[in-house]
Amino acid sequence: MSKNQKSYVVTFGMADQEAASRYLGTVSAKRKTFGFIRAVGFPLDVFFHSGSCTDFGGLAVGDAVEFAVEQQPGSKTAAVAVCRANSAAPDLQSLEPTQYVGLVATDTAAGKQGSGYLRYMDQQGSVQHITFPVQQLAAGVTSVARGQLVYFHVMTDRRQLRLQQAKQAGPGSSTATSSKHAFTRATQLRPLTSAEEARLTPLQRMQLQVLEALADTFTPQAGQAGT
């Protein structure tokens, strides 16, 4: 079991690394004697101890580092030979340039609820539901209400996307398409102004009619339209 897990972890991010034995990442957390590294090739942040790092005292959260991995007792993966990287770590997130129009499905206010859902139609014309953390509201926006029209962008977590793809490609995995909820979220949400609503195209208005018709069938707990 441990051999299979080791093989899975090490080969998971090879496509994004210049060498199979070395990885690029970003320090995501740091304590007195240990820290964690976030990297595209790993589904979870990787633990590292101060003794396995050069210049541990000089590292700060957000610094790019280079590291190798080793398997520890209990099938846990740890970063070793950690040092500062000469180049920036791969970006773990990608922002779609398309600005979508969506319909908020849950009342959400900063400080009251951690995240909410909205509905929209993607570029293929399929209805999608996507989460948005309150931290992703645009500057100056403190809340959005159910049924409100908003502009937003789609952010993809590349690390979680790779994890989903690896699970699907693994032996005995399901051929069903994984939910986008696992690796996408809405960001930069802001309500449309009256002038912007008046400028919506006929296609956008038709799409919103479809979304409004689905309003009563949406189940926030499931994150999808009911049957």
C-alpha positions, 0 to 999 in steps of 0.5 A, spaced: 500 500 500 505 504 501 509 503 495 503 505 491 502 511 495 509 513 494 508 512 486 502 516 486 505 522 489 511 522 486 509 521 479 503 526 480 506 532 478 512 530 474 509 534 468 510 541 471 517 539 474 524 540 470 526 534 474 522 528 477 526 528 483 525 536 485 519 540 485 517 547 485 512 550 491 511 556 495 511 556 503 504 556 505 505 556 513 511 556 517 511 555 525 517 555 529 520 548 527 516 546 521 512 549 515 508 547 509 509 547 502 504 548 497 505 545 490 502 543 483 504 536 484 501 535 490 493 534 493 495 537 500 500 542 502 507 538 504 510 538 511 517 540 512 522 540 518 527 546 519 532 540 519 531 539 512 531 546 510 537 551 509 536 558 511 529 556 515 529 562 519 530 566 513 524 563 509 517 567 510 510 565 507 509 566 500 517 564 498 518 560 492 522 554 494 525 547 491 525 541 494 525 533 494 520 528 497 521 522 501 516 517 504 516 517 512 513 512 517 505 512 516 505 513 509 506 520 510 510 525 505 515 530 507 519 535 503 526 534 504 532 538 502 528 544 502 532 551 499 530 557 496 528 557 488 531 561 483 525 562 479 518 563 481 513 557 483 508 555 478 501 559 479 496 554 483 490 558 480 488 561 473 483 566 472 478 565 466 478 572 462 471 571 460 466 575 465 460 571 466 453 574 468 450 569 473 444 569 478 445 569 486 442 562 489 443 564 496 443 570 500 451 571 502 454 577 506 461 578 509 462 576 516 455 572 516 456 566 511 463 563 509 460 562 502 455 562 497 452 559 490 450 562 484 448 559 477 450 561 470 451 558 463 458 557 461 460 558 454 457 551 451 450 553 454 450 548 460 447 551 466 453 551 472 453 552 479 459 555 482 461 557 489 464 563 491 467 565 498 465 572 501 472 574 500 471 573 493 466 579 493 469 585 489 472 591 493 466 595 496 461 589 495 459 587 502 453 582 500 449 579 495 442 577 495 438 571 492 436 572 485 441 578 484 444 579 477 452 579 478 458 579 474 464 575 476 470 571 473 471 563 474 478 561 478 480 554 477 485 551 482 490 547 478 492 543 484 485 540 485 484 539 478 490 535 477 488 531 483 481 530 480 484 528 473 489 523 477 483 519 480 479 519 474 486 516 470 487 511 476 485 503 476 478 502 478 476 509 477 469 511 475 469 514 468 464 519 470 466 526 469 468 529 476 464 535 479 467 542 477 465 544 484 472 541 486 476 545 483 473 552 481 470 558 484 467 564 482 471 571 484 470 578 483 463 578 484 459 585 483 452 586 482 450 589 475 448 596 475 441 598 472 445 601 466 449 594 465 442 590 465 439 594 460 445 593 455 445 585 456 445 582 449 438 578 447 442 571 448 444 573 455 437 575 457 435 568 454 440 565 458 437 569 465 430 566 463 433 559 464 436 560 470 430 564 473 426 558 471 431 553 475 431 558 481 426 554 485 429 547 484 436 549 487 438 545 493 444 549 496 446 543 500 447 539 494 450 545 489 445 543 484 438 543 481 434 538 483 429 533 479 
